[in-house]
Amino acid sequence: NFYTNLFKDSVDVAQKLGSDLSTTVSDIANLHTPFMKSSLPITLQDMLINSLSHVRSAFWLNDGRWRQWEAYDCVNIDSVHNDGERHIPYISIFPNSTISKLYAWAKYQESNGMIQEQLRCGCMTMTDKSPRVDSGCGRAMCDVSSMFIVYLLELLTWHDDPYSQQVVRDLYNASKKAAQWHMSVSTAEGIPLHLVDTYDIVNLAAYPYDTYSGSFHLLAMKAAETLAYAMGMYLPINALMIHQLVYNGFRTPFSMRSRSKCQFLYHSPVKTILISLALVFLLLCIWFWPPQQIQIYNYYNSSKEGNINSEAVATNAAPLKIYSQDESLVNLLGNLTFKNYGIVRSSDHYVWKEIRISYVEAQNVSGPYLGWADIGHANYLYHDVSGDLTHPASGMRSSVPLGGKYNTAP
């Protein structure tokens, strides 16, 4: 325990912190400040601060690992599903804390792809008497492998530093296997059947379907799909599998096609609570989810005051890549990968297609540039600038008319 370097024992902790309560309170207030002074709605600020209060049972180990008890009365270590309810402040403020756990969860992933519930069991009885902290154990659950996938997506979309991005690359295969496990236990109805979840005290696993488990499965499929795009590993067969599961899944938990199998959800007094929690969680995911518009559009050539016949593809659902056969684009778009292909959207299906891109001239431009278009802004290129392209305000996020006719995907 790292804290043995700071304190003799728990009595020493109490004495030192208690002797200067004003500093302790000030430190706690400073920890809350990023949320309270943010532009987030007050209700969300409150949720994040309450989540942050869970830090009371977390600890650093001497070797740099971050671990946490499930609760003081249940000394499991780092159950993935319990981390789900408290991890957002951690991954936002202390990303290395979640990263430390991710590698450990992946280390003890089972051969079938399932992420084990926790790193050490001991809620009712301490079956493992060894001094080791990490061992991997627990139940097959709907909100464990799914949350592992979501954590990686959060790292990908919320942290763009090289280290976090490397973590995503390191653990992508583990998340892929976790998604495949979710699919394997959902082949009968499109959602998992009889799986335990964090609300184990009400025994939802006794019923084939429940909204909470179904929602987490859908979340896992969407997160896995987005990660696959980002890693450049999205294949048509995966699309068919995921879309089939998603469509079946939405019908199953919400329409309840077999009322007798879902008696609990119709008559239990906690029905409203469970459904509300699931829906709130999904709404929060939708709220923070990056848009996934993928379109083709024309660039504007500012020096020639006209539209050149250039096509490019960009997506803000993953690290931006503009594919080009002309290295001149590097001057405009920065350190990106250039190849002779791109992703285009055709109706509801994504396909690979070769895209020819011509020279694009830029004047006094510095990046990074983030470009995309949607149906309502088909002729605009959105970007962040510190210089001039077609005279947007310096340093502001701007939209630049691209000119020409809107090019739809084939």
C-alpha positions in Angstrom: 0.0 0.0 0.0 1.5 3.3 -1.1 0.0 5.1 1.8 2.3 3.4 4.3 4.9 5.8 3.0 2.7 8.7 4.2 1.0 7.4 7.4 1.8 4.9 10.1 -1.8 3.6 10.3 -5.5 4.7 10.1 -5.2 6.5 13.5 -2.3 8.5 12.1 -4.4 9.4 9.1 -7.3 10.6 11.2 -5.1 12.7 13.5 -3.2 14.4 10.7 -6.3 15.1 8.5 -8.4 16.1 11.6 -5.8 18.6 12.8 -6.3 20.7 9.7 -9.9 20.2 8.5 -9.9 23.5 6.6 -7.2 22.3 4.2 -9.0 18.9 3.8 -12.3 20.7 3.0 -10.4 23.0 0.6 -8.8 20.1 -1.2 -12.2 18.4 -1.6 -13.7 21.6 -3.0 -10.9 21.9 -5.5 -11.6 18.4 -6.7 -15.3 19.4 -7.3 -14.4 22.7 -9.0 -14.0 21.3 -12.6 -17.6 20.0 -12.5 -19.3 22.9 -10.6 -17.8 25.6 -12.8 -18.4 23.7 -16.0 -21.2 24.4 -18.6 -22.8 21.0 -17.8 -26.4 21.0 -16.5 -26.6 21.1 -12.7 -28.2 17.7 -12.6 -25.2 16.2 -14.5 -22.8 18.2 -12.3 -24.4 16.6 -9.3 -24.2 13.1 -10.7 -20.5 13.5 -11.5 -19.7 14.8 -8.0 -21.6 12.0 -6.3 -19.7 9.6 -8.5 -16.5 11.2 -7.5 -17.3 10.6 -3.8 -16.6 6.9 -4.4 -12.9 7.8 -4.5 -13.0 7.3 -0.7 -12.5 3.5 -1.2 -9.8 3.7 -3.8 -6.1 3.4 -3.3 -2.7 3.4 -5.1 -0.3 0.6 -4.7 3.5 1.0 -4.5 4.0 -0.3 -8.0 1.7 2.4 -9.5 -1.5 0.3 -9.8 -4.8 2.0 -8.9 -7.4 -0.3 -7.3 -10.7 0.1 -5.4 -12.9 -1.8 -3.1 -16.4 -2.4 -4.2 -17.5 -1.0 -0.8 -16.3 -1.1 2.7 -18.8 -3.9 3.5 -17.9 -5.8 0.3 -14.2 -6.0 -0.3 -14.2 -7.2 -3.9 -11.5 -5.4 -5.8 -12.5 -3.5 -9.0 -15.7 -5.1 -10.2 -16.1 -3.7 -13.7 -19.8 -3.1 -13.3 -19.4 -1.1 -10.1 -16.7 0.9 -11.7 -19.3 1.8 -14.4 -21.3 3.9 -11.9 -18.4 5.9 -10.6 -15.7 5.9 -13.3 -16.5 9.0 -15.4 -14.8 11.5 -13.0 -11.9 9.1 -12.7 -11.3 8.7 -16.5 -11.8 12.5 -16.9 -9.5 13.7 -14.1 -7.2 10.7 -13.4 -7.2 8.7 -16.7 -4.3 6.6 -15.5 -6.5 5.2 -12.8 -8.9 3.6 -15.3 -6.0 2.7 -17.6 -4.4 0.8 -14.8 -7.5 -1.3 -14.3 -8.1 -1.9 -18.1 -4.8 -3.7 -18.5 -5.6 -5.9 -15.5 -9.1 -6.7 -16.7 -7.7 -7.6 -20.1 -5.0 -9.8 -18.5 -7.6 -12.0 -16.9 -10.0 -12.1 -19.8 -11.3 -15.7 -20.4 -10.5 -17.6 -23.6 -14.1 -17.2 -24.8 -13.7 -13.4 -24.7 -15.7 -12.7 -21.5 -14.1 -10.1 -19.2 -14.2 -11.5 -15.6 -16.3 -9.6 -13.1 -13.5 -8.3 -10.9 -9.9 -8.5 -10.0 -10.4 -10.2 -6.6 -13.4 -11.8 -4.9 -14.2 -11.3 -1.3 -17.7 -9.9 -0.7 -19.0 -12.5 1.7 -16.0 -14.7 2.2 -12.3 -14.2 1.4 -11.7 -17.4 -0.6 -8.3 -16.3 -1.8 -6.0 -16.0 1.2 -2.9 -15.0 -0.8 -1.4 -11.5 -0.5 -1.9 -10.9 -4.3 -4.3 -8.2 -5.3 -5.1 -9.2 -8.9 -6.3 -12.7 -9.8 -9.5 -12.4 -11.8 -12.8 -14.0 -10.7 -16.6 -13.6 -10.6 -19.7 -14.2 -12.6 -20.9 -14.0 -16.2 -22.6 -10.6 -16.4 -24.2 -8.3 -18.9 -22.6 -5.0 -17.7 -19.0 -6.2 -17.4 -17.6 -7.1 -20.8 -19.8 -4.3 -22.2 -18.4 -1.7 -19.8 -14.8 -2.7 -20.7 -15.6 -1.9 -24.4 -17.2 1.5 -23.3 -14.1 2.4 -21.3 -11.9 2.1 -24.3 -14.3 4.2 -26.4 -14.2 6.9 -23.8 -10.4 6.9 -23.9 -10.5 7.2 -27.7 -13.0 10.0 -27.8 -12.1 12.0 -24.6 -8.3 11.8 -24.6 -6.3 12.4 -27.7 -2.8 12.2 -26.1 -0.5 9.6 -27.6 -0.4 7.4 -24.5 -4.2 7.0 -24.3 -4.4 6.3 -27.9 -1.7 3.6 -27.5 -3.8 2.0 -24.7 -6.7 1.7 -27.1 -4.5 0.1 -29.7 -3.1 -2.3 -27.1 -6.5 -3.4 -25.8 -8.6 -3.3 -29.0 -8.3 -7.0 -29.5 -9.5 -7.6 -26.0 -12.5 -5.4 -26.6 -13.2 -7.2 -29.9 -13.2 -10.5 -28.1 -15.5 -9.1 -25.5 -17.9 -7.9 -28.1 -17.8 -11.4 -29.8 -18.6 -12.9 -26.4 -21.6 -10.6 -26.1 -22.8 -11.8 -29.6 -22.2 -15.4 -28.7 -24.6 -15.2 -25.7 -27.2 -13.3 -27.7 -27.7 -15.5 -30.7 -31.2 -16.8 -29.6 -33.0 -13.5 -29.2 -30.6 -10.7 -30.1 -29.9 -9.8 -26.5 -28.4 -11.8 -23.6 -30.7 -14.2 -21.7 -30.6 -14.8 -17.9 -27.5 -12.8 -17.3 -26.6 -11.3 -13.9 -26.1 -7.6 -13.6 -25.1 -5.1 -10.9 -28.7 -5.1 -9.5 -28.1 -8.7 -8.4 -30.1 -8.3 -5.2 -33.4 -8.3 -7.2 -32.4 -11.4 -9.1 -33.0 -10.2 -12.7 -31.2 -13.3 -13.9 -34.2 -15.3 -13.0 -36.0 -13.8 -16.1 -34.9 -14.2 -19.7 -35.2 -10.5 -20.6 -34.7 -7.3 -18.6 -34.3 -3.8 -19.8 -31.1 -3.1 -18.0 -29.2 -6.0 -19.5 -30.7 -5.4 -22.9 -29.6 -1.8 -22.9 -26.1 -2.6 -21.9 -25.8 -5.1 -24.7 -26.9 -2.5 -27.2 -24.5 -0.1 -25.8 -21.7 -2.6 -26.1 -22.6 -3.3 -29.8 -22.6 0.4 -30.6 -19.3 1.0 -28.8 -17.7 -2.0 -30.5 -18.8 -0.7 -33.9 -17.3 2.7 -33.3 -14.1 1.3 -32.1 -13.9 -1.0 -35.1 -14.2 2.1 -37.4 -11.5 3.9 -35.5 -9.1 0.9 -35.7 -9.8 0.5 -39.5 -11.1 -3.0 -38.9 -14.8 -2.6 -39.7 -15.9 -5.4 -42.1 -19.3 -5.9 -43.8 -19.9 -9.2 -42.0 -19.4 -7.4 -38.7 -21.9 -4.8 -39.8 -24.5 -7.4 -40.6 -24.1 -9.1 -37.3 -24.1 -6.0 -35.2 -27.1 -4.5 -37.0 -29.1 -7.7 -36.7 -28.4 -7.9 -33.0 -29.3 -4.2 -32.5 -32.6 -4.4 -34.3 -33.6 -7.7 -32.6 -32.4 -6.3 -29.3 -34.5 -3.2 -29.5 -37.6 -5.2 -30.2 -37.0 -7.7 -27.4 -36.5 -5.7 -24.2 -38.9 -2.9 -24.9 -41.8 -4.6 -26.6 -41.6 -7.6 -24.3 -42.9 -10.1 -26.8 -43.4 -12.8 -24.1 -45.2 -11.2 -21.2 -45.0 -14.3 -19.1 -41.2 -14.4 -19.4 -40.9 -10.8 -18.1 -43.4 -11.0 -15.2 -40.9 -9.3 -13.0 -40.7 -6.2 -15.1 -44.5 -5.8 -15.2 -45.3 -6.3 -11.6 -42.2 -5.5 -9.5 -42.2 -2.2 -7.6 -38.6 -1.6 -8.8 -39.6 -1.8 -12.5 -39.8 2.0 -12.9 -36.5 2.5 -11.2 -34.7 0.0 -13.4 -36.1 1.2 -16.6 -35.4 4.9 -15.6 -31.8 4.1 -14.8 -31.3 2.3 -18.1 -32.9 5.1 -20.1 -31.0 7.8 -18.3 -27.8 5.9 -19.0 -28.6 5.6 -22.7 -29.6 9.3 -22.9 -26.2 10.2 -21.3 -24.5 8.1 -23.9 -26.4 9.7 -26.7 -25.6 13.1 -25.2 -21.8 12.6 -25.2 -21.6 10.3 -28.3 -19.7 11.8 -31.2 -21.9 12.3 -34.3 -21.1 9.7 -37.0 -21.9 11.5 -40.2 -19.7 10.3 -43.0 -20.1 12.3 -46.3 -18.4 13.3 -49.5 -17.9 17.0 -50.2 -15.9 19.4 -52.3 -13.0 21.5 -51.1 -12.9 25.2 -51.9 -9.8 26.6 -53.6 -9.4 30.0 -52.1 -6.6 31.2 -54.5 -8.6 30.4 -57.7 -11.9 31.6 -56.2 -13.7 28.6 -57.4 -14.5 25.0 -56.8 -12.0 22.3 -57.9 -13.3 18.9 -58.6 -11.9 17.3 -55.5 -13.6 14.8 -53.2 -12.7 13.9 -49.7 -14.1 11.8 -46.9 -14.0 12.6 -43.2 -15.6 11.3 -40.1 -15.7 12.7 -36.6 -16.6 9.4 -35.1 -12.9 8.4 -35.1 -9.5 10.1 -35.3 -9.8 12.1 -38.5 -8.3 10.6 -41.6 -8.3 12.3 -45.0 -7.2 10.0 -47.8 -5.2 11.5 -50.6 -2.7 10.7 -53.4 -1.2 14.2 -53.1 1.2 15.0 -50.3 0.3 18.7 -50.6 -2.7 18.0 -48.4 -0.2 17.6 -45.5 0.2 21.3 -45.4 -3.5 21.8 -45.0 -4.4 18.9 -42.7 -1.4 18.2 -40.6 -0.1 14.8 -39.5 -2.6 12.5 -41.1 -2.4 9.2 -43.0 -2.8 9.5 -46.8 -3.8 6.6 -49.0 -5.8 6.0 -52.1 -9.0 4.9 -50.4 -11.6 6.1 -48.0 -14.9 5.2 -46.3 -18.1 6.4 -48.0 -21.6 6.1 -46.9 -24.2 4.7 -49.2 -27.7 4.7 -47.7 -27.5 2.7 -44.4 -24.5 0.7 -45.4 -20.8 1.5 -45.2 -18.5 0.3 -48.0 -14.9 0.8 -49.1 -14.4 2.8 -52.3 -11.3 4.3 -53.9 -11.4 8.1 -53.7 -9.4 10.3 -56.1 -8.3 13.6 -54.5 -6.6 16.4 -56.3 -4.3 19.2 -55.1 -5.8 21.5 -52.5 -4.1 24.9 -52.0 -4.1 26.6 -48.6 -2.9 30.1 -47.6 -1.6 30.9 -44.1 -3.1 27.8 -42.6 -2.1 25.9 -39.5 -4.0 22.9 -38.1 -5.4 20.8 -36.7 -8.3 20.8 -39.1 -11.4 18.7 -38.3 -13.7 18.4 -41.3 -17.1 16.9 -41.8 -20.4 17.6 -43.4 -24.0 16.5 -42.6 -27.2 16.8 -44.5 -28.0 20.2 -43.2 -24.5 21.6 -44.0 -23.5 19.7 -47.1 -21.4 22.6 -48.5 -19.5 23.5 -45.4 -16.1 22.5 -44.0 -15.8 22.8 -40.3 -12.4 23.3 -38.8 -10.3 24.9 -36.1 -7.9 27.5 -37.3 -5.3 29.9 -36.1 -4.8 31.4 -39.5 -6.8 32.2 -42.6 -8.5 29.9 -45.1 -11.4 31.9 -46.7 -11.2 34.6 -44.1 -12.8 33.1 -41.0 -12.1 34.8 -37.7 -8.7 33.8 -36.5 -8.6 31.1 -33.8 -12.3 30.4 -34.0 -14.2 27.3 -35.0 -15.7 28.3 -38.4 -17.5 26.9 -41.4 -16.2 27.6 -44.8 -18.5 27.5 -47.9 -17.1 24.9 -50.3 -19.0 25.9 -53.4 -20.2 23.7 -56.1 -23.0 21.1 -56.1 -23.3 18.8 -53.1 -21.9 15.4 -53.9 -23.9 12.5 -52.3 -22.5 9.1 -51.7 -23.2 6.6 -54.5 
